[in-house]
Amino acid sequence: MGRLRGFFIHVGVICSFICIIAKALDWYNPYMDFSGHAFFMQLLLYFSVISLAFIRKTE
């Protein structure tokens, strides 16, 4: 379970950085629609966060 949790944490961090960069690029050049092209990354981020909530570590 620890490896799976670590994997989802890394996926969440990477997808978050991609979404932040796409948002910054949209701010500088709104005609390129970077946020619209990063839709798959947003879905992957949502899935990883929800999965982390289900497999959280109980102590």
PyMOL Python script that loads the backbone (N, CA, C, O; Angstrom):
from pymol import cmd

cmd.read_pdbstr("""\
ATOM      1  N   MET A   1       0.815  -1.192   0.000  1.00  0.00           N
ATOM      2  CA  MET A   1       0.000   0.000   0.000  1.00  0.00           C
ATOM      3  C   MET A   1       0.859   1.255   0.000  1.00  0.00           C
ATOM      4  O   MET A   1       0.463   2.284  -0.548  1.00  0.00           O
ATOM      5  N   GLY A   2       2.044   1.170   0.619  1.00  0.00           N
ATOM      6  CA  GLY A   2       2.916   2.330   0.692  1.00  0.00           C
ATOM      7  C   GLY A   2       3.458   2.742  -0.670  1.00  0.00           C
ATOM      8  O   GLY A   2       3.584   3.931  -0.963  1.00  0.00           O
ATOM      9  N   ARG A   3       3.779   1.747  -1.504  1.00  0.00           N
ATOM     10  CA  ARG A   3       4.278   2.061  -2.845  1.00  0.00           C
ATOM     11  C   ARG A   3       3.193   2.697  -3.703  1.00  0.00           C
ATOM     12  O   ARG A   3       3.462   3.627  -4.464  1.00  0.00           O
ATOM     13  N   LEU A   4       1.980   2.203  -3.582  1.00  0.00           N
ATOM     14  CA  LEU A   4       0.866   2.756  -4.345  1.00  0.00           C
ATOM     15  C   LEU A   4       0.580   4.188  -3.907  1.00  0.00           C
ATOM     16  O   LEU A   4       0.321   5.062  -4.735  1.00  0.00           O
ATOM     17  N   ARG A   5       0.628   4.414  -2.609  1.00  0.00           N
ATOM     18  CA  ARG A   5       0.405   5.765  -2.075  1.00  0.00           C
ATOM     19  C   ARG A   5       1.495   6.716  -2.564  1.00  0.00           C
ATOM     20  O   ARG A   5       1.203   7.849  -2.947  1.00  0.00           O
ATOM     21  N   GLY A   6       2.745   6.262  -2.553  1.00  0.00           N
ATOM     22  CA  GLY A   6       3.853   7.082  -3.044  1.00  0.00           C
ATOM     23  C   GLY A   6       3.715   7.393  -4.531  1.00  0.00           C
ATOM     24  O   GLY A   6       4.019   8.500  -4.975  1.00  0.00           O
ATOM     25  N   PHE A   7       3.252   6.398  -5.297  1.00  0.00           N
ATOM     26  CA  PHE A   7       3.034   6.614  -6.728  1.00  0.00           C
ATOM     27  C   PHE A   7       1.986   7.690  -6.969  1.00  0.00           C
ATOM     28  O   PHE A   7       2.181   8.581  -7.796  1.00  0.00           O
ATOM     29  N   PHE A   8       0.867   7.606  -6.239  1.00  0.00           N
ATOM     30  CA  PHE A   8      -0.194   8.599  -6.422  1.00  0.00           C
ATOM     31  C   PHE A   8       0.241   9.988  -5.953  1.00  0.00           C
ATOM     32  O   PHE A   8      -0.192  10.990  -6.522  1.00  0.00           O
ATOM     33  N   ILE A   9       1.075  10.062  -4.944  1.00  0.00           N
ATOM     34  CA  ILE A   9       1.585  11.361  -4.501  1.00  0.00           C
ATOM     35  C   ILE A   9       2.450  11.975  -5.603  1.00  0.00           C
ATOM     36  O   ILE A   9       2.322  13.162  -5.903  1.00  0.00           O
ATOM     37  N   HIS A  10       3.323  11.177  -6.200  1.00  0.00           N
ATOM     38  CA  HIS A  10       4.173  11.695  -7.270  1.00  0.00           C
ATOM     39  C   HIS A  10       3.360  12.106  -8.494  1.00  0.00           C
ATOM     40  O   HIS A  10       3.636  13.139  -9.104  1.00  0.00           O
ATOM     41  N   VAL A  11       2.370  11.310  -8.853  1.00  0.00           N
ATOM     42  CA  VAL A  11       1.511  11.660  -9.983  1.00  0.00           C
ATOM     43  C   VAL A  11       0.769  12.961  -9.697  1.00  0.00           C
ATOM     44  O   VAL A  11       0.648  13.812 -10.578  1.00  0.00           O
ATOM     45  N   GLY A  12       0.280  13.119  -8.489  1.00  0.00           N
ATOM     46  CA  GLY A  12      -0.423  14.343  -8.123  1.00  0.00           C
ATOM     47  C   GLY A  12       0.458  15.579  -8.192  1.00  0.00           C
ATOM     48  O   GLY A  12       0.021  16.634  -8.651  1.00  0.00           O
ATOM     49  N   VAL A  13       1.694  15.450  -7.736  1.00  0.00           N
ATOM     50  CA  VAL A  13       2.618  16.590  -7.773  1.00  0.00           C
ATOM     51  C   VAL A  13       2.961  16.961  -9.211  1.00  0.00           C
ATOM     52  O   VAL A  13       2.956  18.139  -9.568  1.00  0.00           O
ATOM     53  N   ILE A  14       3.255  15.965 -10.030  1.00  0.00           N
ATOM     54  CA  ILE A  14       3.602  16.237 -11.430  1.00  0.00           C
ATOM     55  C   ILE A  14       2.427  16.878 -12.169  1.00  0.00           C
ATOM     56  O   ILE A  14       2.611  17.849 -12.902  1.00  0.00           O
ATOM     57  N   CYS A  15       1.231  16.344 -11.982  1.00  0.00           N
ATOM     58  CA  CYS A  15       0.052  16.908 -12.645  1.00  0.00           C
ATOM     59  C   CYS A  15      -0.260  18.309 -12.143  1.00  0.00           C
ATOM     60  O   CYS A  15      -0.725  19.149 -12.913  1.00  0.00           O
ATOM     61  N   SER A  16      -0.016  18.572 -10.874  1.00  0.00           N
ATOM     62  CA  SER A  16      -0.238  19.911 -10.336  1.00  0.00           C
ATOM     63  C   SER A  16       0.699  20.915 -10.992  1.00  0.00           C
ATOM     64  O   SER A  16       0.281  22.012 -11.363  1.00  0.00           O
ATOM     65  N   PHE A  17       1.975  20.536 -11.137  1.00  0.00           N
ATOM     66  CA  PHE A  17       2.923  21.443 -11.792  1.00  0.00           C
ATOM     67  C   PHE A  17       2.538  21.688 -13.249  1.00  0.00           C
ATOM     68  O   PHE A  17       2.665  22.810 -13.739  1.00  0.00           O
ATOM     69  N   ILE A  18       2.076  20.663 -13.940  1.00  0.00           N
ATOM     70  CA  ILE A  18       1.656  20.827 -15.331  1.00  0.00           C
ATOM     71  C   ILE A  18       0.466  21.774 -15.421  1.00  0.00           C
ATOM     72  O   ILE A  18       0.418  22.624 -16.310  1.00  0.00           O
ATOM     73  N   CYS A  19      -0.494  21.637 -14.511  1.00  0.00           N
ATOM     74  CA  CYS A  19      -1.671  22.512 -14.524  1.00  0.00           C
ATOM     75  C   CYS A  19      -1.295  23.956 -14.178  1.00  0.00           C
ATOM     76  O   CYS A  19      -1.849  24.890 -14.757  1.00  0.00           O
ATOM     77  N   ILE A  20      -0.373  24.146 -13.252  1.00  0.00           N
ATOM     78  CA  ILE A  20       0.072  25.498 -12.892  1.00  0.00           C
ATOM     79  C   ILE A  20       0.796  26.141 -14.068  1.00  0.00           C
ATOM     80  O   ILE A  20       0.572  27.314 -14.367  1.00  0.00           O
ATOM     81  N   ILE A  21       1.661  25.385 -14.735  1.00  0.00           N
ATOM     82  CA  ILE A  21       2.390  25.921 -15.883  1.00  0.00           C
ATOM     83  C   ILE A  21       1.431  26.252 -17.026  1.00  0.00           C
ATOM     84  O   ILE A  21       1.582  27.282 -17.683  1.00  0.00           O
ATOM     85  N   ALA A  22       0.450  25.390 -17.266  1.00  0.00           N
ATOM     86  CA  ALA A  22      -0.532  25.656 -18.324  1.00  0.00           C
ATOM     87  C   ALA A  22      -1.335  26.906 -18.003  1.00  0.00           C
ATOM     88  O   ALA A  22      -1.652  27.682 -18.904  1.00  0.00           O
ATOM     89  N   LYS A  23      -1.670  27.113 -16.732  1.00  0.00           N
ATOM     90  CA  LYS A  23      -2.430  28.302 -16.345  1.00  0.00           C
ATOM     91  C   LYS A  23      -1.597  29.569 -16.542  1.00  0.00           C
ATOM     92  O   LYS A  23      -2.113  30.590 -16.996  1.00  0.00           O
ATOM     93  N   ALA A  24      -0.289  29.498 -16.195  1.00  0.00           N
ATOM     94  CA  ALA A  24       0.594  30.649 -16.387  1.00  0.00           C
ATOM     95  C   ALA A  24       0.766  30.955 -17.873  1.00  0.00           C
ATOM     96  O   ALA A  24       0.770  32.120 -18.272  1.00  0.00           O
ATOM     97  N   LEU A  25       0.907  29.914 -18.691  1.00  0.00           N
ATOM     98  CA  LEU A  25       1.031  30.138 -20.130  1.00  0.00           C
ATOM     99  C   LEU A  25      -0.252  30.711 -20.711  1.00  0.00           C
ATOM    100  O   LEU A  25      -0.195  31.541 -21.619  1.00  0.00           O
ATOM    101  N   ASP A  26      -1.402  30.290 -20.212  1.00  0.00           N
ATOM    102  CA  ASP A  26      -2.677  30.865 -20.658  1.00  0.00           C
ATOM    103  C   ASP A  26      -2.784  32.337 -20.291  1.00  0.00           C
ATOM    104  O   ASP A  26      -3.376  33.127 -21.027  1.00  0.00           O
ATOM    105  N   TRP A  27      -2.219  32.697 -19.169  1.00  0.00           N
ATOM    106  CA  TRP A  27      -2.279  34.093 -18.734  1.00  0.00           C
ATOM    107  C   TRP A  27      -1.457  34.979 -19.675  1.00  0.00           C
ATOM    108  O   TRP A  27      -1.858  36.099 -19.990  1.00  0.00           O
ATOM    109  N   TYR A  28      -0.297  34.465 -20.123  1.00  0.00           N
ATOM    110  CA  TYR A  28       0.546  35.231 -21.032  1.00  0.00           C
ATOM    111  C   TYR A  28       0.065  35.176 -22.476  1.00  0.00           C
ATOM    112  O   TYR A  28       0.216  36.149 -23.215  1.00  0.00           O
ATOM    113  N   ASN A  29      -0.509  34.055 -22.884  1.00  0.00           N
ATOM    114  CA  ASN A  29      -0.963  33.887 -24.263  1.00  0.00           C
ATOM    115  C   ASN A  29      -2.295  33.140 -24.269  1.00  0.00           C
ATOM    116  O   ASN A  29      -2.318  31.924 -24.454  1.00  0.00           O
ATOM    117  N   PRO A  30      -3.411  33.859 -24.068  1.00  0.00           N
ATOM    118  CA  PRO A  30      -4.712  33.183 -23.934  1.00  0.00           C
ATOM    119  C   PRO A  30      -5.215  32.538 -25.225  1.00  0.00           C
ATOM    120  O   PRO A  30      -6.120  31.704 -25.177  1.00  0.00           O
ATOM    121  N   TYR A  31      -4.657  32.900 -26.362  1.00  0.00           N
ATOM    122  CA  TYR A  31      -5.147  32.349 -27.623  1.00  0.00           C
ATOM    123  C   TYR A  31      -4.670  30.922 -27.890  1.00  0.00           C
ATOM    124  O   TYR A  31      -5.225  30.247 -28.757  1.00  0.00           O
ATOM    125  N   MET A  32      -3.664  30.453 -27.171  1.00  0.00           N
ATOM    126  CA  MET A  32      -3.143  29.101 -27.395  1.00  0.00           C
ATOM    127  C   MET A  32      -3.939  28.033 -26.639  1.00  0.00           C
ATOM    128  O   MET A  32      -3.852  26.856 -26.989  1.00  0.00           O
ATOM    129  N   ASP A  33      -4.703  28.405 -25.625  1.00  0.00           N
ATOM    130  CA  ASP A  33      -5.567  27.505 -24.858  1.00  0.00           C
ATOM    131  C   ASP A  33      -4.805  26.306 -24.287  1.00  0.00           C
ATOM    132  O   ASP A  33      -5.145  25.152 -24.544  1.00  0.00           O
ATOM    133  N   PHE A  34      -3.767  26.613 -23.507  1.00  0.00           N
ATOM    134  CA  PHE A  34      -2.979  25.550 -22.888  1.00  0.00           C
ATOM    135  C   PHE A  34      -3.790  24.779 -21.848  1.00  0.00           C
ATOM    136  O   PHE A  34      -3.622  23.567 -21.713  1.00  0.00           O
ATOM    137  N   SER A  35      -4.659  25.457 -21.119  1.00  0.00           N
ATOM    138  CA  SER A  35      -5.468  24.770 -20.107  1.00  0.00           C
ATOM    139  C   SER A  35      -6.435  23.781 -20.746  1.00  0.00           C
ATOM    140  O   SER A  35      -6.723  22.736 -20.163  1.00  0.00           O
ATOM    141  N   GLY A  36      -6.928  24.092 -21.913  1.00  0.00           N
ATOM    142  CA  GLY A  36      -7.817  23.173 -22.614  1.00  0.00           C
ATOM    143  C   GLY A  36      -7.094  21.928 -23.082  1.00  0.00           C
ATOM    144  O   GLY A  36      -7.689  20.853 -23.158  1.00  0.00           O
ATOM    145  N   HIS A  37      -5.807  22.064 -23.398  1.00  0.00           N
ATOM    146  CA  HIS A  37      -5.027  20.921 -23.847  1.00  0.00           C
ATOM    147  C   HIS A  37      -4.509  20.091 -22.673  1.00  0.00           C
ATOM    148  O   HIS A  37      -4.075  18.956 -22.872  1.00  0.00           O
ATOM    149  N   ALA A  38      -4.545  20.626 -21.476  1.00  0.00           N
ATOM    150  CA  ALA A  38      -4.082  19.901 -20.289  1.00  0.00           C
ATOM    151  C   ALA A  38      -5.249  19.250 -19.545  1.00  0.00           C
ATOM    152  O   ALA A  38      -5.132  18.940 -18.360  1.00  0.00           O
ATOM    153  N   PHE A  39      -6.357  19.045 -20.225  1.00  0.00           N
ATOM    154  CA  PHE A  39      -7.547  18.477 -19.589  1.00  0.00           C
ATOM    155  C   PHE A  39      -7.289  17.071 -19.065  1.00  0.00           C
ATOM    156  O   PHE A  39      -7.767  16.718 -17.987  1.00  0.00           O
ATOM    157  N   PHE A  40      -6.534  16.260 -19.815  1.00  0.00           N
ATOM    158  CA  PHE A  40      -6.223  14.904 -19.372  1.00  0.00           C
ATOM    159  C   PHE A  40      -5.412  14.932 -18.074  1.00  0.00           C
ATOM    160  O   PHE A  40      -5.621  14.097 -17.194  1.00  0.00           O
ATOM    161  N   MET A  41      -4.499  15.881 -17.956  1.00  0.00           N
ATOM    162  CA  MET A  41      -3.693  15.992 -16.734  1.00  0.00           C
ATOM    163  C   MET A  41      -4.566  16.377 -15.539  1.00  0.00           C
ATOM    164  O   MET A  41      -4.329  15.925 -14.420  1.00  0.00           O
ATOM    165  N   GLN A  42      -5.567  17.206 -15.781  1.00  0.00           N
ATOM    166  CA  GLN A  42      -6.487  17.569 -14.701  1.00  0.00           C
ATOM    167  C   GLN A  42      -7.281  16.359 -14.244  1.00  0.00           C
ATOM    168  O   GLN A  42      -7.475  16.163 -13.044  1.00  0.00           O
ATOM    169  N   LEU A  43      -7.742  15.548 -15.184  1.00  0.00           N
ATOM    170  CA  LEU A  43      -8.478  14.337 -14.808  1.00  0.00           C
ATOM    171  C   LEU A  43      -7.592  13.365 -14.037  1.00  0.00           C
ATOM    172  O   LEU A  43      -8.036  12.750 -13.067  1.00  0.00           O
ATOM    173  N   LEU A  44      -6.346  13.228 -14.465  1.00  0.00           N
ATOM    174  CA  LEU A  44      -5.409  12.354 -13.773  1.00  0.00           C
ATOM    175  C   LEU A  44      -5.124  12.875 -12.368  1.00  0.00           C
ATOM    176  O   LEU A  44      -4.986  12.092 -11.428  1.00  0.00           O
ATOM    177  N   LEU A  45      -5.037  14.187 -12.228  1.00  0.00           N
ATOM    178  CA  LEU A  45      -4.827  14.789 -10.906  1.00  0.00           C
ATOM    179  C   LEU A  45      -6.018  14.523  -9.997  1.00  0.00           C
ATOM    180  O   LEU A  45      -5.836  14.170  -8.832  1.00  0.00           O
ATOM    181  N   TYR A  46      -7.220  14.685 -10.504  1.00  0.00           N
ATOM    182  CA  TYR A  46      -8.419  14.427  -9.699  1.00  0.00           C
ATOM    183  C   TYR A  46      -8.470  12.966  -9.259  1.00  0.00           C
ATOM    184  O   TYR A  46      -8.786  12.670  -8.107  1.00  0.00           O
ATOM    185  N   PHE A  47      -8.159  12.055 -10.180  1.00  0.00           N
ATOM    186  CA  PHE A  47      -8.171  10.632  -9.861  1.00  0.00           C
ATOM    187  C   PHE A  47      -7.141  10.288  -8.787  1.00  0.00           C
ATOM    188  O   PHE A  47      -7.428   9.517  -7.871  1.00  0.00           O
ATOM    189  N   SER A  48      -5.943  10.858  -8.900  1.00  0.00           N
ATOM    190  CA  SER A  48      -4.903  10.539  -7.922  1.00  0.00           C
ATOM    191  C   SER A  48      -5.244  11.088  -6.537  1.00  0.00           C
ATOM    192  O   SER A  48      -4.961  10.440  -5.529  1.00  0.00           O
ATOM    193  N   VAL A  49      -5.841  12.260  -6.478  1.00  0.00           N
ATOM    194  CA  VAL A  49      -6.211  12.834  -5.177  1.00  0.00           C
ATOM    195  C   VAL A  49      -7.334  12.030  -4.527  1.00  0.00           C
ATOM    196  O   VAL A  49      -7.304  11.772  -3.324  1.00  0.00           O
ATOM    197  N   ILE A  50      -8.314  11.638  -5.321  1.00  0.00           N
ATOM    198  CA  ILE A  50      -9.415  10.840  -4.779  1.00  0.00           C
ATOM    199  C   ILE A  50      -8.901   9.467  -4.336  1.00  0.00           C
ATOM    200  O   ILE A  50      -9.327   8.948  -3.304  1.00  0.00           O
ATOM    201  N   SER A  51      -7.986   8.882  -5.115  1.00  0.00           N
ATOM    202  CA  SER A  51      -7.406   7.591  -4.737  1.00  0.00           C
ATOM    203  C   SER A  51      -6.608   7.706  -3.448  1.00  0.00           C
ATOM    204  O   SER A  51      -6.653   6.806  -2.609  1.00  0.00           O
ATOM    205  N   LEU A  52      -5.880   8.800  -3.282  1.00  0.00           N
ATOM    206  CA  LEU A  52      -5.131   9.003  -2.044  1.00  0.00           C
ATOM    207  C   LEU A  52      -6.054   9.102  -0.844  1.00  0.00           C
ATOM    208  O   LEU A  52      -5.709   8.653   0.249  1.00  0.00           O
ATOM    209  N   ALA A  53      -7.227   9.689  -1.044  1.00  0.00           N
ATOM    210  CA  ALA A  53      -8.174   9.795   0.057  1.00  0.00           C
ATOM    211  C   ALA A  53      -8.671   8.418   0.494  1.00  0.00           C
ATOM    212  O   ALA A  53      -8.940   8.197   1.675  1.00  0.00           O
ATOM    213  N   PHE A  54      -8.792   7.498  -0.456  1.00  0.00           N
ATOM    214  CA  PHE A  54      -9.282   6.169  -0.131  1.00  0.00           C
ATOM    215  C   PHE A  54      -8.217   5.269   0.477  1.00  0.00           C
ATOM    216  O   PHE A  54      -8.541   4.378   1.261  1.00  0.00           O
ATOM    217  N   ILE A  55      -6.964   5.484   0.131  1.00  0.00           N
ATOM    218  CA  ILE A  55      -5.910   4.598   0.645  1.00  0.00           C
ATOM    219  C   ILE A  55      -5.014   5.314   1.652  1.00  0.00           C
ATOM    220  O   ILE A  55      -3.846   4.960   1.818  1.00  0.00           O
ATOM    221  N   ARG A  56      -5.567   6.317   2.316  1.00  0.00           N
ATOM    222  CA  ARG A  56      -4.750   7.067   3.268  1.00  0.00           C
ATOM    223  C   ARG A  56      -4.243   6.140   4.369  1.00  0.00           C
ATOM    224  O   ARG A  56      -4.837   5.109   4.685  1.00  0.00           O
ATOM    225  N   LYS A  57      -3.150   6.548   4.915  1.00  0.00           N
ATOM    226  CA  LYS A  57      -2.486   5.738   5.933  1.00  0.00           C
ATOM    227  C   LYS A  57      -3.217   5.899   7.285  1.00  0.00           C
ATOM    228  O   LYS A  57      -3.367   7.016   7.780  1.00  0.00           O
ATOM    229  N   THR A  58      -3.649   4.826   7.849  1.00  0.00           N
ATOM    230  CA  THR A  58      -4.284   4.879   9.161  1.00  0.00           C
ATOM    231  C   THR A  58      -3.300   4.418  10.205  1.00  0.00           C
ATOM    232  O   THR A  58      -2.692   3.355  10.073  1.00  0.00           O
ATOM    233  N   GLU A  59      -3.144   5.203  11.227  1.00  0.00           N
ATOM    234  CA  GLU A  59      -2.190   4.864  12.283  1.00  0.00           C
ATOM    235  C   GLU A  59      -2.904   4.698  13.606  1.00  0.00           C
ATOM    236  O   GLU A  59      -2.267   4.410  14.619  1.00  0.00           O
TER     237      GLU A  59
END
""", "prot")
cmd.dss("prot")
cmd.show_as("cartoon", "prot")
cmd.util.cbc("prot")
cmd.orient("prot")
